[in-house]
């Protein structure tokens, strides 16, 4: 007969709990891959919104306005299905040109077996990797729109006189953009980007909508007293599992706040902002 400590040690180190612990790594991977990807989307959208070419400018503004106007959960449910079907349809047209049956048959989307992405006989890790990158792309599209709006405002916050001075010294529009505007815009963008980072962290529980077994899925699965297949040897412990997730997210956001505060202080050095002025006074 195991005592309480030994029982919990065995319970917390079983295979299901190792999958639960592994799901934390999935969340970290999602965040640290999505963040730079979303920033790249946002930078492209902000640069496009400032373009002198009307179609490009309208495309940048349309992207930021449209995506930010759609609820995240609705976008995830809709966009992932569309993207998955678009990929399979593209592969289908290449690999199965002689297919004669309709692809849309009522509510069913049917393509040839060779067009399945990933193939149905692929290992489980291949399906999980595919779903993960679908999730990264979807998150990047959503949060890229928010980053684009923030970066566009930061670009407009850079004093116009500095841009005009660069042009007066003979710099081209491209040189002024990369050498004057972009290096200075980050201090204006960082507060908004910090908020986007926090929202991205809070949005990771939506992973279950994309078919990924994330920390929320496992907390609900392991914390319940039973599943559809079997019963756990404990009562309903979901309160404790979700309390653990609450502590995890609070710690994660606190560490993020500290890191972002130090980054803001570093970028403020020498800048004509209130934070830069406070640093100059403190050094005097």
PASEBA-1860 file (N, C-alpha, C; in nm, 3 decimals):
! residues 284
1> XXXXXXXX> 0.086/-0.120/0.000/0.000/0.000/0.000/0.089/0.124/0.000 ~ 0.070/0.213/-0.094/0.151/0.334/-0.103/0.096/0.441/-0.011 ~ 0.190/0.515/0.054/0.142/0.627/0.133/0.110/0.744/0.039 ~ 0.062/0.854/0.099/0.014/0.966/0.017/0.124/1.025/-0.071 ~ 0.244/1.044/-0.015/0.353/1.103/-0.091/0.395/1.015/-0.207 ~ 0.407/0.885/-0.185/0.445/0.793/-0.292/0.336/0.786/-0.399 ~ 0.212/0.791/-0.356/0.102/0.784/-0.453/0.105/0.905/-0.546 ~ 0.123/1.024/-0.487/0.129/1.145/-0.570/0.252/1.144/-0.659
9> XXXXXXXX> 0.364/1.091/-0.609/0.484/1.084/-0.692/0.460/0.995/-0.814 ~ 0.395/0.883/-0.793/0.363/0.795/-0.906/0.260/0.859/-0.999 ~ 0.160/0.924/-0.940/0.053/0.984/-1.020/0.105/1.097/-1.108 ~ 0.193/1.181/-1.053/0.242/1.298/-1.126/0.353/1.264/-1.224 ~ 0.398/1.141/-1.226/0.504/1.102/-1.321/0.456/0.995/-1.418 ~ 0.325/0.979/-1.431/0.277/0.881/-1.530/0.283/0.940/-1.670 ~ 0.254/0.859/-1.769/0.267/0.901/-1.908/0.181/1.018/-1.945 ~ 0.057/1.021/-1.895/-0.034/1.130/-1.927/0.018/1.263/-1.876
17> XXXXXXXX> 0.077/1.261/-1.756/0.129/1.385/-1.700/0.254/1.431/-1.774 ~ 0.334/1.340/-1.828/0.447/1.382/-1.909/0.399/1.451/-2.036 ~ 0.287/1.407/-2.091/0.229/1.478/-2.205/0.179/1.616/-2.163 ~ 0.127/1.625/-2.043/0.085/1.754/-1.988/0.204/1.848/-1.974 ~ 0.316/1.799/-1.921/0.436/1.881/-1.906/0.492/1.919/-2.044 ~ 0.483/1.827/-2.137/0.532/1.854/-2.272/0.449/1.964/-2.340 ~ 0.322/1.972/-2.305/0.236/2.073/-2.368/0.279/2.214/-2.330 ~ 0.347/2.232/-2.215/0.401/2.364/-2.180/0.508/2.405/-2.281
25> XXXXXXXX> 0.588/2.308/-2.326/0.690/2.338/-2.426/0.624/2.379/-2.558 ~ 0.510/2.318/-2.589/0.437/2.355/-2.710/0.393/2.501/-2.702 ~ 0.345/2.543/-2.585/0.301/2.681/-2.567/0.420/2.777/-2.584 ~ 0.534/2.743/-2.521/0.652/2.828/-2.534/0.697/2.834/-2.680 ~ 0.697/2.721/-2.748/0.739/2.718/-2.889/0.647/2.802/-2.974 ~ 0.516/2.791/-2.948/0.421/2.871/-3.025/0.447/3.020/-3.007 ~ 0.468/3.063/-2.883/0.486/3.205/-2.856/0.614/3.257/-2.920 ~ 0.724/3.184/-2.902/0.853/3.236/-2.947/0.875/3.218/-3.096
33> XXXXXXXX> 0.793/3.138/-3.163/0.797/3.132/-3.309/0.697/3.231/-3.368 ~ 0.581/3.244/-3.305/0.478/3.333/-3.357/0.516/3.479/-3.343 ~ 0.578/3.516/-3.230/0.607/3.658/-3.204/0.690/3.722/-3.316 ~ 0.807/3.668/-3.354/0.881/3.732/-3.465/0.809/3.722/-3.599 ~ 0.733/3.613/-3.619/0.659/3.601/-3.745/0.549/3.706/-3.753 ~ 0.477/3.726/-3.643/0.373/3.829/-3.640/0.435/3.968/-3.655 ~ 0.551/3.989/-3.595/0.618/4.119/-3.608/0.657/4.145/-3.753 ~ 0.701/4.041/-3.824/0.735/4.055/-3.965/0.611/4.089/-4.047
41> XXXXXXXX> 0.498/4.020/-4.021/0.373/4.054/-4.088/0.333/4.199/-4.059 ~ 0.346/4.238/-3.933/0.308/4.373/-3.893/0.396/4.479/-3.957 ~ 0.525/4.451/-3.963/0.617/4.548/-4.026/0.583/4.564/-4.174 ~ 0.556/4.451/-4.240/0.517/4.459/-4.381/0.389/4.538/-4.400 ~ 0.290/4.516/-4.310/0.163/4.587/-4.320/0.182/4.737/-4.295 ~ 0.265/4.772/-4.195/0.288/4.913/-4.165/0.362/4.983/-4.279 ~ 0.462/4.915/-4.335/0.535/4.972/-4.448/0.443/4.988/-4.569 ~ 0.356/4.888/-4.591/0.262/4.897/-4.703/0.163/5.011/-4.683
49> XXXXXXXX> 0.121/5.034/-4.559/0.024/5.140/-4.531/0.083/5.279/-4.556 ~ 0.216/5.290/-4.557/0.282/5.418/-4.584/0.329/5.430/-4.728 ~ 0.300/5.331/-4.809/0.350/5.329/-4.946/0.286/5.441/-5.029 ~ 0.364/5.503/-5.118/0.305/5.603/-5.208/0.221/5.540/-5.319 ~ 0.232/5.409/-5.334/0.155/5.338/-5.437/0.018/5.303/-5.379 ~ -0.087/5.355/-5.439/-0.221/5.344/-5.382/-0.266/5.199/-5.359 ~ -0.254/5.106/-5.455/-0.301/4.969/-5.429/-0.229/4.903/-5.311 ~ -0.098/4.925/-5.301/-0.023/4.867/-5.189/-0.067/4.930/-5.057
57> XXXXXXXX> -0.087/5.061/-5.058/-0.131/5.130/-4.936/-0.268/5.081/-4.891 ~ -0.358/5.064/-4.986/-0.492/5.015/-4.952/-0.487/4.871/-4.901 ~ -0.398/4.789/-4.959/-0.386/4.651/-4.915/-0.338/4.643/-4.771 ~ -0.239/4.725/-4.736/-0.190/4.728/-4.598/-0.296/4.772/-4.500 ~ -0.370/4.876/-4.536/-0.475/4.925/-4.447/-0.591/4.826/-4.436 ~ -0.624/4.761/-4.548/-0.733/4.663/-4.546/-0.698/4.544/-4.457 ~ -0.574/4.498/-4.465/-0.532/4.385/-4.382/-0.544/4.418/-4.233 ~ -0.488/4.531/-4.190/-0.492/4.565/-4.048/-0.634/4.591/-4.000
65> XXXXXXXX> -0.715/4.654/-4.083/-0.852/4.687/-4.041/-0.940/4.564/-4.038 ~ -0.927/4.478/-4.139/-1.017/4.362/-4.149/-0.986/4.259/-4.041 ~ -0.861/4.224/-4.023/-0.826/4.120/-3.926/-0.851/4.167/-3.784 ~ -0.822/4.293/-3.755/-0.847/4.343/-3.619/-0.995/4.354/-3.588 ~ -1.078/4.359/-3.692/-1.222/4.372/-3.671/-1.295/4.241/-3.653 ~ -1.224/4.128/-3.668/-1.287/3.996/-3.655/-1.246/3.935/-3.521 ~ -1.339/3.883/-3.441/-1.301/3.817/-3.315/-1.202/3.704/-3.339 ~ -1.104/3.691/-3.249/-0.999/3.592/-3.267/-1.054/3.451/-3.283
73> XXXXXXXX> -1.150/3.416/-3.198/-1.200/3.279/-3.200/-1.271/3.249/-3.331 ~ -1.344/3.347/-3.386/-1.410/3.327/-3.514/-1.308/3.315/-3.627 ~ -1.203/3.395/-3.620/-1.099/3.390/-3.723/-1.028/3.255/-3.720 ~ -0.997/3.206/-3.600/-0.929/3.077/-3.589/-1.015/2.964/-3.646 ~ -1.143/2.966/-3.611/-1.232/2.859/-3.659/-1.249/2.864/-3.810 ~ -1.254/2.983/-3.867/-1.278/2.998/-4.011/-1.149/2.983/-4.091 ~ -1.045/3.056/-4.052/-0.925/3.066/-4.135/-0.852/2.933/-4.145 ~ -0.845/2.858/-4.035/-0.772/2.731/-4.037/-0.838/2.633/-4.133
81> XXXXXXXX> -0.971/2.629/-4.132/-1.042/2.540/-4.225/-1.015/2.581/-4.368 ~ -1.023/2.711/-4.395/-1.000/2.761/-4.531/-0.857/2.733/-4.575 ~ -0.760/2.759/-4.488/-0.620/2.738/-4.523/-0.593/2.590/-4.549 ~ -0.645/2.502/-4.463/-0.624/2.358/-4.480/-0.685/2.309/-4.611 ~ -0.806/2.354/-4.640/-0.870/2.312/-4.765/-0.800/2.372/-4.887 ~ -0.750/2.494/-4.875/-0.678/2.555/-4.986/-0.550/2.477/-5.019 ~ -0.479/2.434/-4.916/-0.357/2.356/-4.938/-0.391/2.224/-5.007 ~ -0.492/2.154/-4.955/-0.529/2.025/-5.013/-0.585/2.042/-5.155
89> XXXXXXXX> -0.660/2.148/-5.179/-0.713/2.172/-5.314/-0.599/2.198/-5.413 ~ -0.498/2.276/-5.371/-0.384/2.305/-5.458/-0.308/2.177/-5.492 ~ -0.286/2.093/-5.390/-0.217/1.966/-5.414/-0.302/1.875/-5.502 ~ -0.433/1.879/-5.480/-0.527/1.795/-5.556/-0.522/1.829/-5.705 ~ -0.521/1.958/-5.739/-0.518/1.998/-5.880/-0.389/1.957/-5.949 ~ -0.282/1.942/-5.871/-0.153/1.903/-5.930/-0.141/1.752/-5.943 ~ -0.177/1.681/-5.837/-0.155/1.536/-5.834/-0.270/1.455/-5.894 ~ -0.388/1.512/-5.897/-0.504/1.436/-5.946/-0.579/1.517/-6.052
97> XXXXXXXX> -0.515/1.544/-6.166/-0.582/1.626/-6.268/-0.700/1.555/-6.334 ~ -0.704/1.422/-6.326/-0.812/1.347/-6.391/-0.932/1.324/-6.300 ~ -0.933/1.384/-6.184/-1.043/1.366/-6.089/-1.171/1.425/-6.148 ~ -1.276/1.345/-6.154/-1.401/1.388/-6.218/-1.512/1.418/-6.118 ~ -1.503/1.368/-5.997/-1.608/1.390/-5.898/-1.600/1.531/-5.841 ~ -1.713/1.585/-5.798/-1.709/1.718/-5.736/-1.635/1.713/-5.602 ~ -1.559/1.817/-5.572/-1.483/1.823/-5.448/-1.577/1.853/-5.330 ~ -1.668/1.947/-5.352/-1.764/1.979/-5.246/-1.891/1.897/-5.269
105> XXXXXXXX> -1.915/1.803/-5.178/-2.034/1.720/-5.184/-2.114/1.742/-5.057 ~ -2.205/1.837/-5.065/-2.278/1.875/-4.945/-2.185/1.944/-4.846 ~ -2.180/1.890/-4.725/-2.092/1.947/-4.623/-1.954/1.883/-4.625 ~ -1.930/1.789/-4.716/-1.803/1.717/-4.721/-1.708/1.781/-4.822 ~ -1.580/1.782/-4.787/-1.473/1.829/-4.877/-1.389/1.707/-4.912 ~ -1.400/1.660/-5.036/-1.337/1.535/-5.076/-1.232/1.560/-5.183 ~ -1.109/1.516/-5.155/-1.000/1.520/-5.253/-0.942/1.379/-5.262 ~ -0.858/1.357/-5.362/-0.798/1.225/-5.377/-0.702/1.198/-5.263
113> XXXXXXXX> -0.674/1.071/-5.237/-0.588/1.032/-5.125/-0.449/1.092/-5.137 ~ -0.400/1.108/-5.260/-0.266/1.163/-5.279/-0.258/1.310/-5.241 ~ -0.372/1.376/-5.229/-0.373/1.519/-5.196/-0.390/1.545/-5.048 ~ -0.405/1.442/-4.968/-0.420/1.462/-4.825/-0.292/1.520/-4.766 ~ -0.305/1.627/-4.690/-0.191/1.693/-4.627/-0.217/1.705/-4.478 ~ -0.134/1.634/-4.397/-0.036/1.532/-4.438/-0.107/1.403/-4.478 ~ -0.035/1.311/-4.542/-0.098/1.184/-4.581/-0.158/1.111/-4.463 ~ -0.265/1.039/-4.488/-0.335/0.970/-4.379/-0.252/0.867/-4.307
121> XXXXXXXX> -0.152/0.807/-4.375/-0.068/0.705/-4.312/0.056/0.763/-4.245 ~ 0.063/0.895/-4.232/0.179/0.958/-4.169/0.178/0.933/-4.019 ~ 0.296/0.932/-3.956/0.302/0.917/-3.810/0.229/1.033/-3.740 ~ 0.196/1.011/-3.614/0.122/1.111/-3.539/0.199/1.242/-3.527 ~ 0.333/1.234/-3.512/0.411/1.356/-3.494/0.405/1.445/-3.619 ~ 0.387/1.384/-3.736/0.376/1.462/-3.859/0.246/1.544/-3.856 ~ 0.136/1.481/-3.815/0.009/1.552/-3.806/0.017/1.665/-3.701 ~ 0.083/1.636/-3.589/0.095/1.738/-3.485/0.182/1.854/-3.531
129> XXXXXXXX> 0.290/1.824/-3.604/0.376/1.931/-3.656/0.301/2.017/-3.757 ~ 0.224/1.951/-3.843/0.144/2.024/-3.943/0.044/2.117/-3.874 ~ -0.026/2.065/-3.773/-0.122/2.147/-3.699/-0.052/2.263/-3.628 ~ 0.068/2.236/-3.578/0.143/2.341/-3.507/0.176/2.457/-3.602 ~ 0.224/2.425/-3.722/0.259/2.532/-3.814/0.136/2.603/-3.870 ~ 0.023/2.531/-3.882/-0.102/2.600/-3.913/-0.137/2.699/-3.803 ~ -0.116/2.658/-3.678/-0.144/2.746/-3.565/-0.052/2.867/-3.567 ~ 0.077/2.846/-3.592/0.171/2.957/-3.597/0.131/3.057/-3.704
137> XXXXXXXX> 0.097/3.008/-3.822/0.060/3.098/-3.931/-0.068/3.173/-3.898 ~ -0.165/3.105/-3.838/-0.292/3.170/-3.803/-0.270/3.277/-3.697 ~ -0.196/3.243/-3.592/-0.166/3.342/-3.488/-0.089/3.460/-3.546 ~ 0.005/3.432/-3.636/0.086/3.539/-3.695/-0.001/3.633/-3.778 ~ -0.097/3.578/-3.852/-0.188/3.662/-3.930/-0.268/3.755/-3.838 ~ -0.322/3.698/-3.729/-0.406/3.776/-3.638/-0.324/3.884/-3.568 ~ -0.216/3.843/-3.503/-0.140/3.938/-3.423/-0.049/4.026/-3.509 ~ -0.024/3.982/-3.633/0.047/4.069/-3.725/-0.032/4.194/-3.757
145> XXXXXXXX> -0.164/4.181/-3.763/-0.249/4.298/-3.789/-0.239/4.398/-3.674 ~ -0.238/4.349/-3.551/-0.223/4.439/-3.436/-0.085/4.503/-3.434 ~ 0.018/4.423/-3.464/0.154/4.478/-3.472/0.163/4.583/-3.582 ~ 0.097/4.557/-3.695/0.099/4.654/-3.804/0.039/4.787/-3.765 ~ -0.070/4.784/-3.691/-0.133/4.908/-3.646/-0.043/4.984/-3.550 ~ 0.023/4.909/-3.460/0.115/4.973/-3.364/0.235/5.033/-3.436 ~ 0.295/4.958/-3.527/0.414/5.007/-3.598/0.381/5.124/-3.689 ~ 0.263/5.123/-3.749/0.223/5.235/-3.833/0.214/5.363/-3.749
153> XXXXXXXX> 0.154/5.352/-3.630/0.148/5.469/-3.542/0.285/5.512/-3.494 ~ 0.375/5.415/-3.469/0.510/5.449/-3.425/0.588/5.520/-3.535 ~ 0.569/5.478/-3.658/0.637/5.544/-3.770/0.590/5.689/-3.783 ~ 0.464/5.712/-3.759/0.411/5.849/-3.769/0.455/5.933/-3.650 ~ 0.495/5.869/-3.539/0.537/5.943/-3.421/0.679/5.997/-3.431 ~ 0.759/5.940/-3.520/0.895/5.990/-3.539/0.886/6.132/-3.595 ~ 0.956/6.228/-3.534/0.944/6.368/-3.580/0.971/6.384/-3.728 ~ 0.880/6.452/-3.795/0.892/6.473/-3.939/1.017/6.553/-3.974
161> XXXXXXXX> 1.058/6.641/-3.883/1.176/6.724/-3.910/1.301/6.640/-3.932 ~ 1.312/6.528/-3.862/1.430/6.443/-3.880/1.430/6.379/-4.018 ~ 1.313/6.340/-4.066/1.305/6.281/-4.199/1.337/6.386/-4.306 ~ 1.287/6.506/-4.285/1.315/6.612/-4.381/1.463/6.648/-4.381 ~ 1.527/6.644/-4.265/1.670/6.672/-4.258/1.749/6.567/-4.333 ~ 1.710/6.440/-4.317/1.778/6.332/-4.390/1.763/6.350/-4.540 ~ 1.645/6.389/-4.584/1.623/6.411/-4.726/1.703/6.532/-4.776 ~ 1.717/6.634/-4.689/1.795/6.752/-4.727/1.943/6.719/-4.744
169> XXXXXXXX> 1.991/6.619/-4.670/2.130/6.575/-4.683/2.151/6.484/-4.804 ~ 2.046/6.459/-4.879/2.060/6.382/-5.001/2.022/6.236/-4.991 ~ 1.967/6.195/-4.878/1.925/6.055/-4.864/1.802/6.029/-4.950 ~ 1.796/5.910/-5.007/1.679/5.870/-5.083/1.566/5.833/-4.986 ~ 1.449/5.813/-5.041/1.335/5.773/-4.957/1.363/5.640/-4.886 ~ 1.426/5.547/-4.958/1.459/5.418/-4.898/1.563/5.433/-4.787 ~ 1.664/5.513/-4.810/1.767/5.534/-4.708/1.709/5.602/-4.585 ~ 1.622/5.699/-4.605/1.559/5.767/-4.491/1.474/5.670/-4.411
177> XXXXXXXX> 1.406/5.582/-4.480/1.320/5.485/-4.412/1.403/5.391/-4.324 ~ 1.510/5.334/-4.380/1.585/5.231/-4.308/1.686/5.288/-4.209 ~ 1.741/5.407/-4.236/1.848/5.459/-4.152/1.800/5.560/-4.048 ~ 1.684/5.621/-4.071/1.635/5.723/-3.979/1.504/5.681/-3.912 ~ 1.407/5.642/-3.996/1.274/5.612/-3.942/1.270/5.483/-3.862 ~ 1.317/5.373/-3.922/1.306/5.243/-3.856/1.383/5.237/-3.724 ~ 1.509/5.285/-3.716/1.579/5.276/-3.587/1.512/5.354/-3.474 ~ 1.441/5.462/-3.508/1.382/5.545/-3.403/1.239/5.508/-3.367
185> XXXXXXXX> 1.175/5.430/-3.452/1.033/5.404/-3.427/1.011/5.306/-3.313 ~ 1.113/5.223/-3.282/1.090/5.115/-3.185/1.055/5.166/-3.047 ~ 1.114/5.279/-3.005/1.083/5.329/-2.872/0.937/5.373/-2.863 ~ 0.881/5.419/-2.975/0.740/5.458/-2.977/0.649/5.335/-2.990 ~ 0.701/5.230/-3.052/0.620/5.110/-3.075/0.618/5.016/-2.956 ~ 0.721/5.024/-2.872/0.736/4.921/-2.768/0.617/4.913/-2.672 ~ 0.559/5.022/-2.624/0.442/5.006/-2.535/0.328/4.929/-2.601 ~ 0.298/4.960/-2.727/0.192/4.888/-2.796/0.230/4.744/-2.824
193> XXXXXXXX> 0.355/4.720/-2.862/0.398/4.583/-2.886/0.399/4.501/-2.757 ~ 0.426/4.567/-2.646/0.420/4.497/-2.517/0.279/4.446/-2.489 ~ 0.179/4.528/-2.521/0.041/4.485/-2.503/0.007/4.369/-2.596 ~ 0.055/4.375/-2.720/0.030/4.265/-2.814/0.093/4.137/-2.763 ~ 0.214/4.147/-2.706/0.282/4.030/-2.649/0.200/3.969/-2.537 ~ 0.147/4.052/-2.449/0.065/4.002/-2.339/-0.063/3.935/-2.391 ~ -0.124/3.996/-2.491/-0.246/3.937/-2.547/-0.215/3.805/-2.614 ~ -0.099/3.796/-2.680/-0.059/3.670/-2.742/-0.044/3.560/-2.638
201> XXXXXXXX> 0.015/3.593/-2.525/0.029/3.494/-2.417/-0.109/3.447/-2.372 ~ -0.200/3.541/-2.353/-0.334/3.505/-2.305/-0.414/3.429/-2.410 ~ -0.376/3.441/-2.537/-0.452/3.374/-2.644/-0.405/3.232/-2.668 ~ -0.299/3.188/-2.604/-0.250/3.051/-2.629/-0.350/2.943/-2.590 ~ -0.440/2.962/-2.492/-0.540/2.857/-2.467/-0.633/2.828/-2.584 ~ -0.635/2.915/-2.686/-0.718/2.888/-2.804/-0.658/2.782/-2.894 ~ -0.542/2.728/-2.856/-0.479/2.623/-2.936/-0.570/2.502/-2.954 ~ -0.653/2.473/-2.855/-0.737/2.354/-2.864/-0.834/2.365/-2.981
209> XXXXXXXX> -0.866/2.488/-3.024/-0.954/2.505/-3.140/-0.888/2.456/-3.268 ~ -0.755/2.450/-3.269/-0.680/2.410/-3.387/-0.640/2.263/-3.381 ~ -0.697/2.188/-3.289/-0.670/2.045/-3.281/-0.540/2.010/-3.212 ~ -0.486/2.101/-3.131/-0.359/2.077/-3.061/-0.390/2.053/-2.914 ~ -0.330/1.949/-2.859/-0.351/1.914/-2.719/-0.262/2.004/-2.634 ~ -0.316/2.119/-2.593/-0.238/2.217/-2.519/-0.257/2.199/-2.369 ~ -0.205/2.293/-2.292/-0.209/2.280/-2.146/-0.351/2.285/-2.092 ~ -0.437/2.363/-2.156/-0.576/2.369/-2.111/-0.647/2.236/-2.136
217> XXXXXXXX> -0.620/2.175/-2.251/-0.679/2.045/-2.282/-0.639/1.942/-2.177 ~ -0.509/1.936/-2.145/-0.463/1.835/-2.050/-0.507/1.867/-1.907 ~ -0.517/1.994/-1.871/-0.566/2.029/-1.738/-0.710/1.983/-1.721 ~ -0.790/2.002/-1.824/-0.929/1.957/-1.818/-0.937/1.805/-1.821 ~ -0.849/1.743/-1.902/-0.852/1.597/-1.915/-0.806/1.528/-1.787 ~ -0.697/1.576/-1.728/-0.642/1.511/-1.608/-0.713/1.552/-1.481 ~ -0.772/1.672/-1.481/-0.837/1.719/-1.359/-0.975/1.661/-1.337 ~ -1.040/1.616/-1.444/-1.173/1.558/-1.428/-1.168/1.424/-1.357
225> XXXXXXXX> -1.280/1.384/-1.305/-1.285/1.257/-1.232/-1.293/1.137/-1.326 ~ -1.334/1.160/-1.450/-1.342/1.051/-1.546/-1.343/1.108/-1.689 ~ -1.313/1.023/-1.783/-1.322/1.057/-1.925/-1.428/0.967/-1.988 ~ -1.442/0.977/-2.118/-1.539/0.892/-2.185/-1.496/0.746/-2.186 ~ -1.366/0.720/-2.162/-1.314/0.583/-2.170/-1.292/0.518/-2.034 ~ -1.250/0.595/-1.936/-1.219/0.535/-1.806/-1.234/0.639/-1.696 ~ -1.223/0.590/-1.571/-1.241/0.677/-1.455/-1.110/0.689/-1.379 ~ -1.081/0.812/-1.333/-0.959/0.836/-1.256/-0.980/0.794/-1.110
233> XXXXXXXX> -0.869/0.758/-1.042/-0.880/0.720/-0.900/-0.879/0.842/-0.808 ~ -0.943/0.949/-0.849/-0.949/1.068/-0.764/-1.077/1.145/-0.799 ~ -1.121/1.233/-0.711/-1.240/1.315/-0.741/-1.205/1.423/-0.843 ~ -1.296/1.514/-0.866/-1.275/1.622/-0.963/-1.169/1.719/-0.909 ~ -1.054/1.722/-0.976/-0.944/1.809/-0.936/-0.920/1.921/-1.035 ~ -1.015/1.953/-1.120/-0.993/2.056/-1.221/-0.961/2.191/-1.158 ~ -1.017/2.218/-1.039/-0.986/2.344/-0.971/-0.836/2.360/-0.952 ~ -0.768/2.254/-0.908/-0.626/2.262/-0.878/-0.542/2.270/-1.006
241> XXXXXXXX> -0.584/2.199/-1.108/-0.510/2.206/-1.234/-0.521/2.345/-1.296 ~ -0.642/2.400/-1.297/-0.658/2.533/-1.355/-0.597/2.641/-1.266 ~ -0.591/2.617/-1.136/-0.520/2.709/-1.047/-0.371/2.709/-1.081 ~ -0.318/2.591/-1.112/-0.178/2.583/-1.154/-0.154/2.661/-1.283 ~ -0.248/2.652/-1.378/-0.234/2.729/-1.502/-0.241/2.879/-1.475 ~ -0.326/2.918/-1.380/-0.336/3.059/-1.344/-0.202/3.110/-1.291 ~ -0.140/3.033/-1.203/-0.009/3.072/-1.149/0.095/3.077/-1.260 ~ 0.091/2.979/-1.350/0.186/2.976/-1.462/0.176/3.101/-1.547
249> XXXXXXXX> 0.054/3.139/-1.585/0.037/3.256/-1.671/0.072/3.386/-1.598 ~ 0.042/3.394/-1.469/0.079/3.513/-1.393/0.231/3.526/-1.384 ~ 0.300/3.415/-1.361/0.447/3.420/-1.355/0.506/3.455/-1.491 ~ 0.450/3.398/-1.596/0.500/3.424/-1.730/0.484/3.572/-1.766 ~ 0.366/3.628/-1.737/0.344/3.768/-1.770/0.430/3.859/-1.683 ~ 0.455/3.820/-1.558/0.541/3.902/-1.471/0.684/3.905/-1.523 ~ 0.736/3.790/-1.563/0.871/3.786/-1.622/0.874/3.870/-1.750 ~ 0.768/3.864/-1.829/0.761/3.943/-1.952/0.763/4.093/-1.920
257> XXXXXXXX> 0.691/4.134/-1.816/0.688/4.274/-1.779/0.827/4.324/-1.740 ~ 0.901/4.242/-1.665/1.036/4.281/-1.624/1.127/4.294/-1.745 ~ 1.121/4.195/-1.835/1.206/4.198/-1.954/1.172/4.317/-2.043 ~ 1.043/4.345/-2.061/1.002/4.456/-2.146/1.038/4.590/-2.083 ~ 1.032/4.599/-1.952/1.071/4.722/-1.884/1.220/4.751/-1.904 ~ 1.302/4.648/-1.895/1.446/4.667/-1.917/1.475/4.702/-2.062 ~ 1.400/4.642/-2.156/1.419/4.673/-2.296/1.379/4.818/-2.326 ~ 1.270/4.864/-2.264/1.227/5.002/-2.281/1.332/5.099/-2.229
265> XXXXXXXX> 1.389/5.066/-2.116/1.493/5.152/-2.058/1.615/5.158/-2.149 ~ 1.649/5.046/-2.208/1.767/5.041/-2.297/1.741/5.123/-2.424 ~ 1.622/5.109/-2.483/1.592/5.180/-2.606/1.571/5.330/-2.584 ~ 1.542/5.370/-2.460/1.515/5.511/-2.431/1.640/5.595/-2.421 ~ 1.755/5.532/-2.412/1.880/5.608/-2.397/1.905/5.695/-2.521 ~ 1.921/5.825/-2.498/1.950/5.916/-2.607/1.831/5.957/-2.688 ~ 1.710/5.912/-2.651/1.590/5.945/-2.727/1.523/6.070/-2.669 ~ 1.461/6.147/-2.756/1.391/6.269/-2.713/1.251/6.234/-2.666
273> XXXXXXXX> 1.244/6.149/-2.564/1.116/6.109/-2.506/1.122/6.135/-2.355 ~ 1.008/6.120/-2.287/1.006/6.141/-2.143/1.096/6.042/-2.072 ~ 1.095/5.914/-2.120/1.183/5.815/-2.057/1.329/5.848/-2.082 ~ 1.362/5.896/-2.203/1.499/5.935/-2.231/1.542/6.055/-2.147 ~ 1.451/6.151/-2.126/1.481/6.266/-2.042/1.505/6.224/-1.897 ~ 1.427/6.130/-1.846/1.447/6.081/-1.710/1.583/6.013/-1.696 ~ 1.626/5.940/-1.797/1.759/5.878/-1.791/1.869/5.982/-1.792 ~ 1.853/6.087/-1.870/1.955/6.192/-1.872/1.963/6.264/-1.738
281> XXXX> 1.846/6.290/-1.675/1.846/6.355/-1.543/1.909/6.265/-1.437 ~ 1.881/6.133/-1.447/1.938/6.041/-1.348/2.088/6.029/-1.362 ~ 2.140/6.043/-1.484/2.286/6.034/-1.505/2.358/6.161/-1.473 ~ 2.285/6.273/-1.467/2.349/6.404/-1.442/2.392/6.419/-1.296
END
